[in-house]
Amino acid sequence: MSKRIATMSIFVENRESIASINKILMDFSEEIISRMGIPYREAGISVIVLILETDNDKIGALSGKIGNLKGVSVKTAAKK
């Protein structure tokens, strides 16, 4: 399967999910080109932005695992 460049934005409202997010990201570390995390205390959320290079299956798997965590939402965009 061909690799694509994608971005993934992760919005964390439940700080208790951060350890689980970090474990999942370690499992997918080979696909991650860049990671930036910003705590936005005034809004009560943290935002993590990833740049990935991988296939559609792994993008979907990563998005699904993280998106199933309590208080976490995920948005992805991929280059065609």
Secondary structure as the mmCIF struct_conf table of DSSP 4:
data_model
#
loop_
_struct_conf.conf_type_id
_struct_conf.id
_struct_conf.beg_label_comp_id
_struct_conf.beg_label_asym_id
_struct_conf.beg_label_seq_id
_struct_conf.end_label_comp_id
_struct_conf.end_label_asym_id
_struct_conf.end_label_seq_id
STRN STRN1 ARG A 4 VAL A 12
HELX_RH_3T_P HELX_RH_3T_P1 ARG A 15 SER A 17
HELX_RH_AL_P HELX_RH_AL_P1 ILE A 18 ASP A 27
TURN_TY1_P TURN_TY1_P1 PHE A 28 PHE A 28
HELX_RH_3T_P HELX_RH_3T_P2 SER A 29 GLU A 31
STRN STRN2 ILE A 32 TYR A 40
HELX_RH_3T_P HELX_RH_3T_P3 ARG A 41 ALA A 43
TURN_TY1_P TURN_TY1_P2 GLY A 44 GLY A 44
STRN STRN3 ILE A 45 THR A 54
HELX_RH_AL_P HELX_RH_AL_P2 ASN A 56 GLY A 67
TURN_TY1_P TURN_TY1_P3 ASN A 68 ASN A 68
BEND BEND1 LEU A 69 LEU A 69
TURN_TY1_P TURN_TY1_P4 LYS A 70 GLY A 71
STRN STRN4 VAL A 72 ALA A 78
#
